[in-house]
Amino acid sequence: MCLAIPGRIVELISGPNEVGVVEVTGVRRKVQLGLLADDMPVVGDWVLIHVGFAMSKISERDAAEQMHLLSMLGETEQAMEEVRGYGLGERASDDIGHHEAPTRPN
């Protein structure tokens, strides 16, 4: 299933790429913000994210409703696995465009 996951922008990363850090239920990951260039989010904004890209800005209320819907559908863990896969490396370029499966301890 394709998931759109709500996340709150907690940091904007300066540089040649339009990258921000989002927080989803306590997990922080980098996302590409370029698709929102016409209405660039700021710290505190909520966005719907999918495979490492912020797709649209949403309200906090809509974000809560989306998380509730994911929970009702039993998709919360799958959504969090997707978010964990975005990575949060040392440099912004480490993660953008590279969507590897999350690693798990042996």
N, C-alpha and C positions, 0 to 999 in steps of 0.2 A: 504494500500500500504506500502511496506517496503521501508524505506528511508535511504539513506546514506547521511549524512549531513557533510559538510566541517567545520572544526574548526581549529583555530590556537592555538598551545600549548603556554600557557603563564606562566606556572609554572610546575615544577616537584616536586612531594612530596616524600621525603625520607621515607623509611620504608620497611616492609616486602613485601608489594604489589607494583606492578609497576603502579603507579597512576600519572596522570597529570591533570592539569586544562586546559580546552580548552575554547576559547572564540568564540562564534557564534553570529555575529551581536550584540555585546555588552553584551550578556548573558554569564556568566562564570559558567561552571559546571565541575565536576570531571569525568574522564573517565579512564577505565582500559587500560593500555598500553601493557600488557603481550603478546598479539598476535603479537606485533612488536619487540619482544625480539631480533631477529636477526639483526634488523636495528632500534634500539631504537631512537625515535624522541628526539629532543632537543628543548629548548625554541625557538620559532619562526617558527618551522616547521608546516606545514599544514597536517592534517589527515582527512580521511573520518571516521565518527563515526556512529555507529548504536547500539541502546539499551545500551548505556554506555560503548561500547568497541571501541577503535580505530582499524579499520580494515586494513588500509593501509595509507602510506604516499603519499601525492600528492603535486603538485606545487601550488603556489599561483594563477597562471593563471587557472589551473584546478579547484581550489576551487571557483574562481569567476564564471567560466562557470557552475559549478554544482549548485551554488546558482541561477544563471540566469535560468537554466533549471527548478529548483524547482518553481521559480516564474512563468515561462511560463505555467507550469502544474497546477498552482494554489495550490501548496502544501507547500508554505512557512510557513503558519500559523501552519499546521500540524507538519511540521519539527520543528518549534520553541516550540510547545507543547511537543514534544518528548524530546528536549533538556532541557526544564524546568523541566521535570520529573526526570532528572538524579540527581538532588539535589546538594547542596554544604554545607554539614553539618560541624560540628566542627572538626570531625576526618575523615580521609580517609576511615576508615572501616565503617563509617555510611552509605555510599552510594554504595559501590561496591557490586554488586550482589543483591541489593534491588532496584527494579524498580517499585515503587508505582506510582499511578496516581498523577499528580500535584494537590495540594489543591487550592481551589479558595475561596476568601472571600464570606461570605453570603450576 
